């Protein structure tokens, strides 16, 4: 549901189109980027990239839009440096100027002229390969973006699916890309097995084992993520069960993270909210990735427990910027008497 893509700097000009169409195609690109894209630069920073040089040469109105979009993407972690073997261009005199972009870059946006030069048929918007290539004005037609758009529409993970497949499809790509994960789940701490409070016998998780809760499974899978050297930071908003002791929960989580083999968790913070305050404000259970993508889960991160789904889970994606989830998080922290924050772990 997230696609790493690259833009040939020359494609930004949208030569041959009048300003109105240039503006429309740029708006379409920005919307797709916001919805399910991460832009790769082919340089160590934006200001050292070929893209930056091209943006500065655009007509003023279009240049200002691009500068604003780049700043927005930097704030949300939707702009990525590298890959180092690729100089940042997707067209030119080289026979395969995009060779060094794969496998990091999944889709490359090119000019109409270069598309024709490498054999695109008349009217062909995109083609598969490593990476896939698409004319910039038709970027949404690239197969990788089509799959991402369909995934984000929200579906269900059916009873009997493996948890491994659910992680690989829904969580893994976002965990690999982003560095901050915020879990808002009223019940995820209650589902933990701790030494002083066992799960209630009347509950559906009465057979929970140490390390078997969704929050612990999430932390363990984050620690096992490959392809990213950056440490990850996790924040959790939840409530305590009637017999749970906050100090026991903190010690259990601290010991669990400290013993993870790959040391990928940089920090873990826990915000325990009073149950009556939580349930009157927040009715979603979700994981937020940075300040942008939110994976909403009808049963929360319980979906990660066990090895096979014991029930069907509904899910969907929301943009944090849309306001509803952002407002809910702010409301949870609106009354200092209703929550306590703990720094559970920090490297």
BAVEXGU-163188 format. One record per residue (C-alpha): residue in one letter; y, z, x; residue number from 1. Coordinates in steps of 0.02 Angstrom, whole numbers, always signed. Last residue first. Example, Ala and Ser with C-alpha at 12.3 -4.5 7.8 and 13.67 -1.06 7.14 Angstrom:
BEGIN
{code=S c2=-53 c3=+357 c1=+684 pos=2}
{code=A c2=-225 c3=+390 c1=+615 pos=1}
//
This chain:
BEGIN
{code=X c2=+158 c3=+1198 c1=+923 pos=347}
{code=X c2=+204 c3=+1276 c1=+757 pos=346}
{code=X c2=+97 c3=+1360 c1=+624 pos=345}
{code=X c2=+120 c3=+1458 c1=+463 pos=344}
{code=X c2=+308 c3=+1464 c1=+452 pos=343}
{code=X c2=+323 c3=+1550 c1=+284 pos=342}
{code=X c2=+443 c3=+1524 c1=+139 pos=341}
{code=X c2=+452 c3=+1642 c1=-9 pos=340}
{code=X c2=+492 c3=+1586 c1=-186 pos=339}
{code=X c2=+567 c3=+1642 c1=-351 pos=338}
{code=X c2=+706 c3=+1760 c1=-296 pos=337}
{code=X c2=+790 c3=+1623 c1=-194 pos=336}
{code=X c2=+823 c3=+1523 c1=-353 pos=335}
{code=X c2=+857 c3=+1337 c1=-330 pos=334}
{code=X c2=+714 c3=+1304 c1=-211 pos=333}
{code=X c2=+596 c3=+1241 c1=-346 pos=332}
{code=X c2=+745 c3=+1151 c1=-424 pos=331}
{code=X c2=+775 c3=+1049 c1=-265 pos=330}
{code=X c2=+594 c3=+995 c1=-264 pos=329}
{code=X c2=+604 c3=+944 c1=-447 pos=328}
{code=X c2=+766 c3=+847 c1=-419 pos=327}
{code=X c2=+686 c3=+746 c1=-279 pos=326}
{code=X c2=+537 c3=+712 c1=-391 pos=325}
{code=X c2=+647 c3=+642 c1=-529 pos=324}
{code=X c2=+777 c3=+555 c1=-421 pos=323}
{code=X c2=+723 c3=+377 c1=-385 pos=322}
{code=X c2=+746 c3=+413 c1=-200 pos=321}
{code=X c2=+573 c3=+490 c1=-190 pos=320}
{code=X c2=+499 c3=+320 c1=-233 pos=319}
{code=X c2=+346 c3=+338 c1=-341 pos=318}
{code=X c2=+164 c3=+288 c1=-319 pos=317}
{code=X c2=+21 c3=+311 c1=-441 pos=316}
{code=X c2=-143 c3=+405 c1=-461 pos=315}
{code=X c2=-279 c3=+442 c1=-588 pos=314}
{code=X c2=-435 c3=+534 c1=-533 pos=313}
{code=X c2=-610 c3=+507 c1=-604 pos=312}
{code=X c2=-727 c3=+654 c1=-581 pos=311}
{code=X c2=-850 c3=+723 c1=-453 pos=310}
{code=X c2=-780 c3=+612 c1=-316 pos=309}
{code=X c2=-904 c3=+605 c1=-172 pos=308}
{code=X c2=-888 c3=+691 c1=-2 pos=307}
{code=X c2=-818 c3=+860 c1=-53 pos=306}
{code=X c2=-635 c3=+895 c1=-82 pos=305}
{code=X c2=-506 c3=+759 c1=-51 pos=304}
{code=X c2=-464 c3=+728 c1=-235 pos=303}
{code=X c2=-420 c3=+913 c1=-249 pos=302}
{code=X c2=-262 c3=+847 c1=-169 pos=301}
{code=X c2=-179 c3=+844 c1=-339 pos=300}
{code=X c2=-279 c3=+820 c1=-499 pos=299}
{code=X c2=-163 c3=+690 c1=-578 pos=298}
{code=X c2=-112 c3=+625 c1=-407 pos=297}
{code=X c2=+63 c3=+560 c1=-368 pos=296}
{code=X c2=+80 c3=+477 c1=-197 pos=295}
{code=X c2=+264 c3=+488 c1=-152 pos=294}
{code=X c2=+346 c3=+364 c1=-32 pos=293}
{code=X c2=+523 c3=+399 c1=+30 pos=292}
{code=X c2=+588 c3=+555 c1=+114 pos=291}
{code=X c2=+447 c3=+568 c1=+241 pos=290}
{code=X c2=+280 c3=+544 c1=+152 pos=289}
{code=X c2=+273 c3=+645 c1=-8 pos=288}
{code=X c2=+107 c3=+707 c1=-76 pos=287}
{code=X c2=+96 c3=+737 c1=-263 pos=286}
{code=X c2=+57 c3=+851 c1=-408 pos=285}
{code=X c2=+177 c3=+824 c1=-552 pos=284}
{code=X c2=+225 c3=+949 c1=-687 pos=283}
{code=X c2=+362 c3=+1038 c1=-590 pos=282}
{code=X c2=+494 c3=+1149 c1=-671 pos=281}
{code=X c2=+414 c3=+1268 c1=-797 pos=280}
{code=X c2=+252 c3=+1279 c1=-700 pos=279}
{code=X c2=+334 c3=+1324 c1=-535 pos=278}
{code=X c2=+445 c3=+1465 c1=-600 pos=277}
{code=X c2=+303 c3=+1549 c1=-696 pos=276}
{code=X c2=+188 c3=+1532 c1=-545 pos=275}
{code=X c2=+306 c3=+1609 c1=-419 pos=274}
{code=X c2=+330 c3=+1490 c1=-274 pos=273}
{code=X c2=+243 c3=+1507 c1=-106 pos=272}
{code=X c2=+326 c3=+1389 c1=+19 pos=271}
{code=X c2=+212 c3=+1354 c1=+166 pos=270}
{code=X c2=+259 c3=+1272 c1=+330 pos=269}
{code=X c2=+140 c3=+1187 c1=+450 pos=268}
{code=X c2=+195 c3=+1117 c1=+617 pos=267}
{code=X c2=+145 c3=+992 c1=+750 pos=266}
{code=X c2=-24 c3=+946 c1=+676 pos=265}
{code=X c2=-106 c3=+816 c1=+790 pos=264}
{code=X c2=-191 c3=+946 c1=+901 pos=263}
{code=X c2=-349 c3=+838 c1=+914 pos=262}
{code=X c2=-487 c3=+968 c1=+892 pos=261}
{code=X c2=-427 c3=+1069 c1=+742 pos=260}
{code=X c2=-448 c3=+1253 c1=+789 pos=259}
{code=X c2=-264 c3=+1300 c1=+779 pos=258}
{code=X c2=-252 c3=+1218 c1=+608 pos=257}
{code=X c2=-391 c3=+1325 c1=+533 pos=256}
{code=X c2=-333 c3=+1485 c1=+616 pos=255}
{code=X c2=-157 c3=+1461 c1=+547 pos=254}
{code=X c2=-224 c3=+1416 c1=+374 pos=253}
{code=X c2=-333 c3=+1572 c1=+362 pos=252}
{code=X c2=-195 c3=+1682 c1=+434 pos=251}
{code=X c2=-68 c3=+1615 c1=+309 pos=250}
{code=X c2=-186 c3=+1636 c1=+161 pos=249}
{code=X c2=-226 c3=+1815 c1=+214 pos=248}
{code=X c2=-42 c3=+1854 c1=+231 pos=247}
{code=X c2=-7 c3=+1784 c1=+58 pos=246}
{code=X c2=-141 c3=+1891 c1=-26 pos=245}
{code=X c2=-237 c3=+1806 c1=-164 pos=244}
{code=X c2=-301 c3=+1901 c1=-316 pos=243}
{code=X c2=-199 c3=+1817 c1=-454 pos=242}
{code=X c2=-201 c3=+1647 c1=-366 pos=241}
{code=X c2=-50 c3=+1603 c1=-261 pos=240}
{code=X c2=+69 c3=+1459 c1=-296 pos=239}
{code=X c2=+110 c3=+1296 c1=-207 pos=238}
{code=X c2=+239 c3=+1200 c1=-106 pos=237}
{code=X c2=+167 c3=+1140 c1=+60 pos=236}
{code=X c2=+256 c3=+1068 c1=+212 pos=235}
{code=X c2=+165 c3=+969 c1=+347 pos=234}
{code=X c2=+228 c3=+902 c1=+513 pos=233}
{code=X c2=+133 c3=+769 c1=+610 pos=232}
{code=X c2=+125 c3=+744 c1=+797 pos=231}
{code=X c2=+159 c3=+571 c1=+866 pos=230}
{code=X c2=+20 c3=+482 c1=+958 pos=229}
{code=X c2=-26 c3=+361 c1=+819 pos=228}
{code=X c2=-175 c3=+242 c1=+812 pos=227}
{code=X c2=-302 c3=+371 c1=+754 pos=226}
{code=X c2=-295 c3=+502 c1=+618 pos=225}
{code=X c2=-419 c3=+645 c1=+645 pos=224}
{code=X c2=-285 c3=+781 c1=+634 pos=223}
{code=X c2=-224 c3=+706 c1=+471 pos=222}
{code=X c2=-403 c3=+713 c1=+408 pos=221}
{code=X c2=-419 c3=+898 c1=+452 pos=220}
{code=X c2=-252 c3=+941 c1=+371 pos=219}
{code=X c2=-299 c3=+851 c1=+210 pos=218}
{code=X c2=-470 c3=+933 c1=+204 pos=217}
{code=X c2=-388 c3=+1103 c1=+225 pos=216}
{code=X c2=-265 c3=+1068 c1=+84 pos=215}
{code=X c2=-402 c3=+1000 c1=-28 pos=214}
{code=X c2=-511 c3=+1153 c1=-8 pos=213}
{code=X c2=-675 c3=+1152 c1=+89 pos=212}
{code=X c2=-626 c3=+1247 c1=+246 pos=211}
{code=X c2=-720 c3=+1401 c1=+189 pos=210}
{code=X c2=-831 c3=+1356 c1=+40 pos=209}
{code=X c2=-782 c3=+1328 c1=-142 pos=208}
{code=X c2=-922 c3=+1365 c1=-267 pos=207}
{code=X c2=-804 c3=+1443 c1=-394 pos=206}
{code=X c2=-702 c3=+1283 c1=-394 pos=205}
{code=X c2=-712 c3=+1249 c1=-582 pos=204}
{code=X c2=-648 c3=+1425 c1=-616 pos=203}
{code=X c2=-735 c3=+1564 c1=-710 pos=202}
{code=X c2=-807 c3=+1639 c1=-551 pos=201}
{code=X c2=-628 c3=+1655 c1=-482 pos=200}
{code=X c2=-611 c3=+1589 c1=-306 pos=199}
{code=X c2=-643 c3=+1724 c1=-176 pos=198}
{code=X c2=-502 c3=+1839 c1=-123 pos=197}
{code=X c2=-500 c3=+1944 c1=+35 pos=196}
{code=X c2=-587 c3=+1828 c1=+158 pos=195}
{code=X c2=-507 c3=+1669 c1=+96 pos=194}
{code=X c2=-579 c3=+1518 c1=+5 pos=193}
{code=X c2=-438 c3=+1402 c1=-42 pos=192}
{code=X c2=-420 c3=+1327 c1=-215 pos=191}
{code=X c2=-273 c3=+1439 c1=-258 pos=190}
{code=X c2=-178 c3=+1358 c1=-115 pos=189}
{code=X c2=-194 c3=+1185 c1=-193 pos=188}
{code=X c2=-152 c3=+1240 c1=-372 pos=187}
{code=X c2=+34 c3=+1208 c1=-394 pos=186}
{code=X c2=+32 c3=+1051 c1=-288 pos=185}
{code=X c2=+186 c3=+985 c1=-201 pos=184}
{code=X c2=+126 c3=+926 c1=-30 pos=183}
{code=X c2=+263 c3=+868 c1=+89 pos=182}
{code=X c2=+206 c3=+758 c1=+233 pos=181}
{code=X c2=+322 c3=+720 c1=+379 pos=180}
{code=X c2=+273 c3=+602 c1=+521 pos=179}
{code=X c2=+248 c3=+432 c1=+440 pos=178}
{code=X c2=+150 c3=+275 c1=+485 pos=177}
{code=X c2=-27 c3=+337 c1=+516 pos=176}
{code=X c2=-18 c3=+458 c1=+369 pos=175}
{code=X c2=+41 c3=+317 c1=+255 pos=174}
{code=X c2=-102 c3=+199 c1=+303 pos=173}
{code=X c2=-232 c3=+339 c1=+287 pos=172}
{code=X c2=-183 c3=+414 c1=+120 pos=171}
{code=X c2=-224 c3=+291 c1=-19 pos=170}
{code=X c2=-355 c3=+168 c1=+42 pos=169}
{code=X c2=-437 c3=+254 c1=+190 pos=168}
{code=X c2=-428 c3=+424 c1=+106 pos=167}
{code=X c2=-507 c3=+360 c1=-55 pos=166}
{code=X c2=-643 c3=+270 c1=+43 pos=165}
{code=X c2=-686 c3=+430 c1=+138 pos=164}
{code=X c2=-686 c3=+530 c1=-23 pos=163}
{code=X c2=-830 c3=+420 c1=-79 pos=162}
{code=X c2=-823 c3=+346 c1=-253 pos=161}
{code=X c2=-941 c3=+423 c1=-381 pos=160}
{code=X c2=-813 c3=+456 c1=-517 pos=159}
{code=X c2=-678 c3=+325 c1=-510 pos=158}
{code=X c2=-517 c3=+321 c1=-413 pos=157}
{code=X c2=-391 c3=+262 c1=-539 pos=156}
{code=X c2=-247 c3=+143 c1=-543 pos=155}
{code=X c2=-66 c3=+142 c1=-494 pos=154}
{code=X c2=+49 c3=-7 c1=-475 pos=153}
{code=X c2=+57 c3=+34 c1=-291 pos=152}
{code=X c2=-111 c3=-49 c1=-256 pos=151}
{code=X c2=-58 c3=-212 c1=-339 pos=150}
{code=X c2=+100 c3=-219 c1=-235 pos=149}
{code=X c2=+4 c3=-183 c1=-75 pos=148}
{code=X c2=-124 c3=-321 c1=-110 pos=147}
{code=X c2=+14 c3=-448 c1=-143 pos=146}
{code=X c2=+104 c3=-391 c1=+14 pos=145}
{code=X c2=-50 c3=-422 c1=+120 pos=144}
{code=X c2=-80 c3=-591 c1=+37 pos=143}
{code=X c2=+96 c3=-656 c1=+79 pos=142}
{code=X c2=+181 c3=-711 c1=-82 pos=141}
{code=X c2=+311 c3=-570 c1=-73 pos=140}
{code=X c2=+381 c3=-653 c1=+83 pos=139}
{code=X c2=+432 c3=-812 c1=-8 pos=138}
{code=X c2=+615 c3=-821 c1=+49 pos=137}
{code=X c2=+559 c3=-772 c1=+224 pos=136}
{code=X c2=+433 c3=-912 c1=+236 pos=135}
{code=X c2=+266 c3=-828 c1=+261 pos=134}
{code=X c2=+145 c3=-798 c1=+403 pos=133}
{code=X c2=-9 c3=-684 c1=+405 pos=132}
{code=X c2=-33 c3=-603 c1=+575 pos=131}
{code=X c2=-171 c3=-628 c1=+615 pos=130}
{code=X c2=-213 c3=-757 c1=+483 pos=129}
{code=X c2=-170 c3=-800 c1=+303 pos=128}
{code=X c2=-43 c3=-925 c1=+242 pos=127}
{code=X c2=+122 c3=-918 c1=+150 pos=126}
{code=X c2=+243 c3=-1010 c1=+36 pos=125}
{code=X c2=+163 c3=-1183 c1=+30 pos=124}
{code=X c2=+283 c3=-1300 c1=-62 pos=123}
{code=X c2=+249 c3=-1446 c1=+56 pos=122}
{code=X c2=+102 c3=-1399 c1=+165 pos=121}
{code=X c2=+128 c3=-1277 c1=+308 pos=120}
{code=X c2=+76 c3=-1361 c1=+470 pos=119}
{code=X c2=+157 c3=-1270 c1=+615 pos=118}
{code=X c2=+316 c3=-1375 c1=+611 pos=117}
{code=X c2=+335 c3=-1356 c1=+422 pos=116}
{code=X c2=+334 c3=-1166 c1=+435 pos=115}
{code=X c2=+455 c3=-1179 c1=+582 pos=114}
{code=X c2=+580 c3=-1273 c1=+475 pos=113}
{code=X c2=+562 c3=-1158 c1=+325 pos=112}
{code=X c2=+602 c3=-1010 c1=+438 pos=111}
{code=X c2=+478 c3=-869 c1=+473 pos=110}
{code=X c2=+428 c3=-700 c1=+401 pos=109}
{code=X c2=+281 c3=-620 c1=+493 pos=108}
{code=X c2=+148 c3=-517 c1=+406 pos=107}
{code=X c2=+22 c3=-390 c1=+473 pos=106}
{code=X c2=+117 c3=-338 c1=+629 pos=105}
{code=X c2=+25 c3=-206 c1=+731 pos=104}
{code=X c2=-126 c3=-319 c1=+764 pos=103}
{code=X c2=-41 c3=-436 c1=+802 pos=102}
{code=X c2=+136 c3=-466 c1=+865 pos=101}
{code=X c2=+86 c3=-533 c1=+1036 pos=100}
{code=X c2=+29 c3=-699 c1=+964 pos=99}
{code=X c2=+188 c3=-729 c1=+864 pos=98}
{code=X c2=+261 c3=-858 c1=+982 pos=97}
{code=X c2=+105 c3=-967 c1=+967 pos=96}
{code=X c2=+146 c3=-1141 c1=+1034 pos=95}
{code=X c2=+304 c3=-1079 c1=+1119 pos=94}
{code=X c2=+459 c3=-1185 c1=+1087 pos=93}
{code=X c2=+529 c3=-1066 c1=+958 pos=92}
{code=X c2=+474 c3=-963 c1=+810 pos=91}
{code=X c2=+415 c3=-786 c1=+773 pos=90}
{code=X c2=+534 c3=-691 c1=+886 pos=89}
{code=X c2=+533 c3=-506 c1=+933 pos=88}
{code=X c2=+476 c3=-511 c1=+1114 pos=87}
{code=X c2=+293 c3=-461 c1=+1077 pos=86}
{code=X c2=+189 c3=-366 c1=+1204 pos=85}
{code=X c2=+285 c3=-204 c1=+1174 pos=84}
{code=X c2=+240 c3=-195 c1=+989 pos=83}
{code=X c2=+365 c3=-126 c1=+964 pos=82}
{code=X c2=+489 c3=-13 c1=+875 pos=81}
{code=X c2=+467 c3=+36 c1=+693 pos=80}
{code=X c2=+589 c3=+39 c1=+548 pos=79}
{code=X c2=+536 c3=+118 c1=+383 pos=78}
{code=X c2=+551 c3=+298 c1=+446 pos=77}
{code=X c2=+664 c3=+349 c1=+304 pos=76}
{code=X c2=+829 c3=+372 c1=+396 pos=75}
{code=X c2=+798 c3=+215 c1=+500 pos=74}
{code=X c2=+769 c3=+113 c1=+342 pos=73}
{code=X c2=+935 c3=+166 c1=+264 pos=72}
{code=X c2=+1028 c3=+127 c1=+426 pos=71}
{code=X c2=+946 c3=-45 c1=+433 pos=70}
{code=X c2=+992 c3=-77 c1=+251 pos=69}
{code=X c2=+1175 c3=-33 c1=+279 pos=68}
{code=X c2=+1184 c3=-148 c1=+430 pos=67}
{code=X c2=+1101 c3=-287 c1=+332 pos=66}
{code=X c2=+1222 c3=-274 c1=+187 pos=65}
{code=X c2=+1369 c3=-276 c1=+307 pos=64}
{code=X c2=+1303 c3=-433 c1=+393 pos=63}
{code=X c2=+1284 c3=-521 c1=+225 pos=62}
{code=X c2=+1466 c3=-491 c1=+179 pos=61}
{code=X c2=+1528 c3=-531 c1=+354 pos=60}
{code=X c2=+1435 c3=-696 c1=+383 pos=59}
{code=X c2=+1290 c3=-663 c1=+500 pos=58}
{code=X c2=+1313 c3=-654 c1=+690 pos=57}
{code=X c2=+1291 c3=-464 c1=+703 pos=56}
{code=X c2=+1127 c3=-478 c1=+609 pos=55}
{code=X c2=+1063 c3=-606 c1=+736 pos=54}
{code=X c2=+1096 c3=-493 c1=+885 pos=53}
{code=X c2=+1015 c3=-346 c1=+797 pos=52}
{code=X c2=+860 c3=-448 c1=+758 pos=51}
{code=X c2=+842 c3=-497 c1=+941 pos=50}
{code=X c2=+816 c3=-313 c1=+975 pos=49}
{code=X c2=+904 c3=-196 c1=+1096 pos=48}
{code=X c2=+1011 c3=-116 c1=+960 pos=47}
{code=X c2=+857 c3=-91 c1=+851 pos=46}
{code=X c2=+762 c3=+3 c1=+986 pos=45}
{code=X c2=+617 c3=-24 c1=+1107 pos=44}
{code=X c2=+596 c3=-204 c1=+1051 pos=43}
{code=X c2=+478 c3=-310 c1=+945 pos=42}
{code=X c2=+564 c3=-246 c1=+788 pos=41}
{code=X c2=+429 c3=-198 c1=+663 pos=40}
{code=X c2=+488 c3=-175 c1=+483 pos=39}
{code=X c2=+389 c3=-58 c1=+370 pos=38}
{code=X c2=+356 c3=-121 c1=+194 pos=37}
{code=X c2=+295 c3=-64 c1=+22 pos=36}
{code=X c2=+434 c3=-42 c1=-106 pos=35}
{code=X c2=+586 c3=-24 c1=+5 pos=34}
{code=X c2=+540 c3=-178 c1=+106 pos=33}
{code=X c2=+502 c3=-276 c1=-53 pos=32}
{code=X c2=+672 c3=-228 c1=-125 pos=31}
{code=X c2=+760 c3=-273 c1=+37 pos=30}
{code=X c2=+675 c3=-444 c1=+42 pos=29}
{code=X c2=+718 c3=-482 c1=-139 pos=28}
{code=X c2=+900 c3=-433 c1=-107 pos=27}
{code=X c2=+904 c3=-548 c1=+45 pos=26}
{code=X c2=+833 c3=-691 c1=-59 pos=25}
{code=X c2=+967 c3=-664 c1=-190 pos=24}
{code=X c2=+1109 c3=-655 c1=-64 pos=23}
{code=X c2=+1053 c3=-814 c1=+22 pos=22}
{code=X c2=+1038 c3=-895 c1=-149 pos=21}
{code=X c2=+1219 c3=-854 c1=-190 pos=20}
{code=X c2=+1277 c3=-904 c1=-16 pos=19}
{code=X c2=+1206 c3=-1082 c1=-31 pos=18}
{code=X c2=+1038 c3=-1118 c1=+47 pos=17}
{code=X c2=+1006 c3=-1240 c1=+189 pos=16}
{code=X c2=+993 c3=-1109 c1=+324 pos=15}
{code=X c2=+924 c3=-941 c1=+269 pos=14}
{code=X c2=+1016 c3=-861 c1=+416 pos=13}
{code=X c2=+894 c3=-716 c1=+420 pos=12}
{code=X c2=+754 c3=-837 c1=+467 pos=11}
{code=X c2=+828 c3=-857 c1=+642 pos=10}
{code=X c2=+788 c3=-673 c1=+680 pos=9}
{code=X c2=+602 c3=-701 c1=+643 pos=8}
{code=X c2=+561 c3=-553 c1=+536 pos=7}
{code=X c2=+415 c3=-435 c1=+561 pos=6}
{code=X c2=+299 c3=-344 c1=+441 pos=5}
{code=X c2=+201 c3=-183 c1=+434 pos=4}
{code=X c2=+132 c3=-171 c1=+258 pos=3}
{code=X c2=+112 c3=-14 c1=+152 pos=2}
{code=X c2=+0 c3=+0 c1=+0 pos=1}
//
